[in-house]
Amino acid sequence: MLGRSDDQRELLDAESVAGHLLKSDSVFAFLSAHRSELFPEEMFADLFPSRRGRPSVPAEVMASVITLQALHGLSDNETVDAVTFDLRWKAACGLPITAPAFHSTTLTYWRRRLAASARPNRIFEAVKAVVTETGVLAKKTRRALDSTVLDDAVATQDTVTQLIAAIRRVRREVPAAAAVIEQHCTAHDYDDPGKPAIAWNDKAARDALVDGLVSDAHRVLGHLPEHELDPRAAEAVALLALIAGQDVEPVEGSDGTDGHWRIAQKVAPDRVISTVDPDSRHAHKTVHRRQDGFKAHLAIEPDTGIITDCALTKASGSDNHEAVIGLALLEDEPSPVRVLGDSAYGTGATRAALAEAKHTTIIKPIPLRSPVPGGFTTDDFTIDFDARTVTCPANHTLPIPPSGGVGFTTRCRSCPLASQCTTAVNGRKLTLSEYEPLQRAARSRARDPEWQAEYRQHRPMVERSIAWLTRNNRRVRYRGVTRNDHWLHHRSAALNLRRLISLGLTHTGTTWAIA
């Protein structure tokens, strides 16, 4: 059952004894005075529907602890120590000085309850409701979008380690798998979780090991009895099938049917990098920087730094691209806004969707590249979208076929401008999508000095919010997208609350307001 706080203070109540020492503009002082208004008991009533059993830690106390934990980036054990020994935490939670803290597993228990509920991000929603009630964003019509990579909580594994771990997991989770592995798998002793004892500087030995492990994985998948699997077992089998194929290819000279494999010469686009956390991915935020982990996506109001929405996704994959997630972050906007973003958000499909929603795009266009350095780009070709024709800089006009692919071919061979246009033997080719009019219009607007001034003034402010988000919190504490997404929402809620307090957040007795 849901526990309740005692309205009557104890003799050694931390707020009474040391409350005057709290900084007035701190989250500690705010929660000490207003935690029950911010996190009312009824907000968490559905988590404990039964009226029987031992009472839980009061909801306002746990919500305050979760908020402070996310704000300060503490582990569960560090959080319990803070609640036990730090007077600021005791005052914020309404605890007496002599009160012992709860066990660290209580935090895990509450996170699980929240995750299993219909509103797992209710703490973020509560702070967002305060933002709305204060009207601090009422006249703010800009939203800046950006993303950042968060490091995962696990070690990146090589192919050999992943294959062994995946086979061991199938043996552990799938009934009858142990017998199959014992009978058919010979490349490694799967009782040993470590790497095989081979001469790792011997390429032939390494190749033979990879070939044997992949063959073992295929034998396991092929000989498992056909019966219904529970979710954990099904996930283990699916992961083994993925691991057995993502990093390997048939050996040279093989047609792929003789069962001999080697490490592939390229990296799979959506490669699983660890069997411990199958959601973690390679991330390439820039050409020169590679990280392993997840992507945090933010929509912020640039003047105040308030995070209006957030999401955590895998670090790769078309469904997790900034342009796709950015649209989802704007879905709850009550009215059209001016959307600022870098060129990652400048795809044609995203521009079309934003235009349909009546938003104004202040998004940096995707840079154009010329086949010849300093030569002609697509914008140097004149396009008549009504007549569906394209005219090159040398004044050759061709119709645009339904596919959108236009090839000038023979016209380039004798063209005096060819050296500035293409190096291809078959001449210059253009691929024009259905979004070409939008992209051309965007590039034209981006040359306007007023557009550039607005972009330079307001878009970079999202970097400030990202710096707040990642300070001492670049590495996530949990495994999987779902749990880390919940953490991101708690972290964003804590940052928003701190920002509101710095802007003068107060409670008048009936409503929230900015003083």
N, C-alpha and C positions, 0 to 999 in steps of 0.2 A: 504494500500500500504506500501511497505517497506521504512522505513525512512533511511536517509543518514546523515552521519556526515559531519559537515562543516570543510573543510580543513584549513580554516583560524582561527587561535587562537584568543580567546578573551583576553581582557586586563588582567583579573584576572584568566587566565587559571591556574589550579592547578599544572600542570606539570611544567609550567614556573616559578611559584612562589615557589613551594616546592619540585620540582622534584629532586633537588640536595640532599635533605634529605633522599631520599629513599635508602635503602641498594641496592647496585649494583647487588647482587646475589638473590634478592627477586623476587617473582612472580609479585609484584606491579610494580617494575621498568621494568621488561621484557614486561609486557602488555602495560605499558605506551609508550614504544618504538616500539613494534612490534605487537600490537593487530590487526592492519589492514592486516598484512602479514599472521598472524596465522588464523584469521577469516575474510577472504575477503567477501565483500558484496554479490558476486555471489553465495557463498556457501549456503546462506539462501534465495535466490531469489524465490525458489519454495514454500516457506511458505506464501508468499504474492504475488500471481500471478496477482492480479488486480492492475491497475495503478490509481485507483480511491479511494477516501476516505481519512481519516486523516492518515498522515504518522505514522508508528510505531516508537518505540525507535530504533535507528540505530542498525543493526545486530551485529557489532563489539562490541558495548557497552553491549548489552544484553548477548552475548556469554562470554564476560569478566566477567560480573556480575555472571552469572551462574557458571562459573569456580571458581571464588573466593568464592561464597557461598558454593559450594561443598568442597572446600579446607578447609574452616574454620568452616564448620558444622553449619551454621546459619539458623535460620528460615526466612521466607519471610519478616516478620516485622523487624527482626534484620538486614537483608540485606539492606532493604530500609533505615534504620537508618544509616548504615555504608556508603552507597552511599551519604547520605545527609550530614553527619557530619565528616566523616573520610577523611582527605586529601589524604591518600594513595589510597583509593578507587577512589576518584575523579581523581587523576592523572592516575591511571591505566585505567580508562574509558575515559580519555580525556575530562573531564568536567571542566567548570570554578568553582571557589570556591563558587560563589553565586548561582549556578544552583540548583534548587529544584530537588528532586528525583521523580521518577515515583511512582504510587500507588503499593502496594504489590500485588494486583490482576494481575498486568502486568506479574509478574513471572509465575503465574498460567496460564495465557493466552499463554505465550510462551511455557511452558511445554506441554500444550495441542496441540499446533500447531506442535511441534516437534514429540510428540507421534503419531499424526495422519498422519505424513509424511512417505514417503518411507524409510527415513534414520533417525530414531529417535535418533541414537547414533552418529550423525555426528561430535559432538564436540570431542568425544573419537577418532573417525576416523581421525579427523584433526591432533590431537596430535600424533596419530600412524603414520600418513604420515610423520610428522616431524622426528620421530624416524627412519623411513626407509631412509629418505633423508640424514640424518646425517651419516648413516652407523655405528651408535654406536653399533648395534647388528650384523653387517655384518659377523664377525668372531666368534660370540658367538653361540655355538652349543648345549647349554643345556637349558632345560626348566623344571622348578620345578612346580609341581601341589600341591595344597592344598585347603582346604575349612575352613570356620569358620562360626559359628552361629551368626546371627544378631537378636537382640531382636525386637519383633514386637511393633507396636505403639498402641495396644489395650489391654484391660484387658482380661485375660482368664476367660471364663464363665463356670459355672457348668451346669449340664443337665437341671435343672428346668429353669434357666435363658434363656438358648438357646431355649428350647421348647416354652416358652412364647414369646420371641423375634421373633422366626420364624413364629409363628401363626400371630402375629401382623403385620409382614412384608407382609405375604400373604394377609391379610385384606387390607393393604394399597395399594398393587401393582396390585392385581387381581380383575377385575370387578366381581361383584356379590358375592365375598368372604365374605363381611361383613354380608350379609343376612344369609349365610350358617353358619357362626360362631355364630351369635345371636341365630339361631334356634337349632343348634346341639351341641354346646360346653358349658359345664356346670362346668368344673373343676376349672375355674378361671374367674374373671372379666377382660377381655382382654382390657378394657379401661385403666386399671392400668398397667403401664410398670414394676412395682416393683414385688418383690416376694410376694406370698400369705401370709396372716397373719395366720399361723398355729403354733402349738407348735413344733418347730424344734428339740427339744430334745426328741420328741415322735416318735419312729421308725415307729409305725403303721400309724401315721399321714403322715409321709414323704412318706412311701410306697404307701399309698392311693393317695397322690397328684401326684406322678410320674405316677402311673397307670392311673389316670384320665387325666393328660396332654397328655400322649401318645395316649390314646383313643380319645381325642379331635383332635389330629393331624391326626389320621387315618380317623376320620369322615370328617374333612375338605377335605382331599385328595379324599375321596370317594364320596363326595356330590358336589364337584365343577362342574359347567356345562362344558360340553365338547365343547370347541371352541378354536380357535387359539389364542395363547398368544403372547404378544410382548416379547422381550428379557428379560426385567426386571421382568415381571410377571413370565415368564418361569423359570428364575433363582430363584425366591422366592419359587415357588412350588418345584423345585428340591432340594433346600436347606432344606425345611421342611421335605421332604421325607427322606433325609439323616439324619437329626437331630433326627427324630422320630425312627430311627432304629439303630443308631450307638452305643448308650450307654445302651440299654435295652435288656432284654431277657425275655422269658415267665417265669412266676412265677413257683416255685417248684411244681411239680406234674401236670403241665399243658402240653398239647400236642401242644400248640402254636395256637390253633384255638378258644379258648374261650375269647380272647381279654383281658387278664390280664397280666400286665407287671411289671417288677422290674428292678432296676439298675443292669447291667451286672457285673459279677465278674472279668472281664478283660477289658483292654483298647483296643479299636478298633485300628488296625494297622495304619490307615491314618486318625485319628480322627480330625474332625473340632473342633477347640477350642474356636471359637468366631463367632457369626453371624455378627458382625461388620466387621470383616475381615476373610472371609471364606477360604482364602489362607494360613493363619497362621497355623503352626503345632507344635506339641511337637517335640523337637529335643533331641537326646541322643548322643552328641559328644563323651562323655566318659561314663563309667558305673556309675560313681558317680555324674555326673553333668547333670542336665536336664534344658533345656531352651525352651522357646516358641518363635517361630519366623520363620526366613527364613535361608537359607544357601547361603553364598557368595562363589563362586568358582573362583579361580585365577590360571592363568598360568603366571609365571614370568621368566625373565632371571636372574639367581641367582647372577651373578657378579655385575650387575648394579642395580638390583632391579626394572627394568622396567616391568610393567604389560603388557604382550603381548595380553592377552584376559581375559575376565571375564564374569560371568553369575550369576544371582540370581534366585534361585528356591525355591519351597516349601522345608521344612526341612525334609520331609519324603517321602517315596514312591520309588519304584524301578526305575522309570524313572528319579528320581532326585539324584540317587546314585552318589558318587564321580567318580566311574569308568566309568559311562555313560557320565556324563558331561565333565569329563577330556578329553575324546576323541574328543568331540565337540570343546573344547578350542584349540585343536591342528590342526583343519582342515585347517586353513589358513596359516599354516607354508609352506613356499615355497620349503623347502628341509628337508630331514630327520634330526632329532635332537636326542639328548640323553635325555630321559624323566626320571626325578627323582620324586619319590612319595613314600608315606608310604604305608602300606599294604592295605589300603582302595582301592587303585588303582591296586591291585595285582590279580584281578580275572582272570580266564582263558580266558574268552571272550575278556577282555581288552588287555591282552598280545597278543592274536592272532591278534586282530585288529591293534595293534601297529606294530607287526612284518610284517603284510601285507603292512602297510604304510612305511616300511623300517626304522622305528624309532628304536633306541637302548634303551632298558628298564633298568634303574637303579632304580627299584622299589622293595621295601622291600617285601619279600614273606609273605604270610599269615601264621601265626604260626601254627605248627602242634601240636595236642594234643593227648596224649595217654590215653586210657581208664584207665590205671594204672599209677599213678604218678611215673615218672622215667622209665616207661616201654617202650615197642616197639611202634614206630610210623609207619606211612605208608612208610616212607623212609627205614625202616628196612626190608621191603618186596621187593624181587627182581621181577621186572616186565619185561617180554619179550613182547614188543609191537608188534613185527612182528608175533610171534607165538601166541600172545594173551593168555599168561599164567602168573600166579603170584605164587611166591614161598615164603612161610612164613619163619621166622627165624629158625623154626624146620625142614626146608627142605621139607615141604609138598607142592606139586605143584597142582594147580587147573586151569582149563581153565577160561577165562574171558568171560562171556555171553554178548550178545549184549546190555543188560541193564546196564552193568558195575558193577552190584552188585555181589560180591563174598563172599560166606559164608563157613567158614571152619567147622562149626557145629561139627560133631562127632570126627573129628581129634583133636579138642581141649580138649576133655574129658580126654584122656589118655596122653596128651602132657606134658612133664616135664617143658616146658617153659610157660605153660598157665597162671601161676600166674603173669608173667611179661607182659602178652599180653592182657588179657581180664578178666572181672568179669562177663560177660554175661553167662547165663545158656546154651544158644544155640551156644556159641563160638564166635570167632572174625568174624566180617563182615567188608568188605571194599567196598566202593562205588567209582569207578574209572570213571571219566568223560572223555570226548574226549580231554580235555585240560590237562590231567595228564602228558603227556610228557613235555609240556611247563612248568608246575608248578615244576616238578622235576628238569628240567634244570635250572630254576630260583633259586631254593633253593641251587643247586650246585654252581652256580655262586656267590651267596650271601656269600659263605664261603671263597671266594677269597679275600686276604688282599687288593689288589688293588681296587676291587669293593667296599669293605667296606670303604676304604680311600676316594674314590670319593663321596660316598653317605654321609659320615659324614662331608665332607668339604662343599658340595654344597647344599644338600637337606635342611638343616636347614635355609638357607638364605631366604626361602619363608616366614618364621615366621617373619622376619624383615618387609617384605612388608605388611603382615597381621597386624602387630602392627601399621604401618603407616595408614593403611586403617581404623582400628577400633578406633584409638585414638580420644576420645570424639565423636565417631560416631558409637558406638556399637548398639544403638537403632535407627531403621529406622524412618523416618518422615512420611511415606505414608502408605496407605493400598493397599494390592494386590501385586502380583508378578510383573506385568508389570511396574507399576510406580516406584517400588523400584529397579527394574532392570535398568531402565533409570537413577535413582539416582546413582546406583553403577557405571555405565559407566562414569557419570560426575565426580564422586569422583576419579575414577581411572585415568581419563584424567588429573585432577588437580594434582594428585600425580605424574604422569609421567612427567608433565610439570615442576613441582618443581624439580624433580630428574634430568631432562635434564639441567635445569638452573644451578644446582649445579655441573654438569659435564662440564659446559662451553658453553652452547648453545648460538649461535649467528646467525645473518642473515647477509650475505655478500652483500646483495643488489640484488642477483639473486638466492641464495639457502641457505638452512639451513646447519649449520656446527657446530662441536664441536671444540672450540678453543683449 
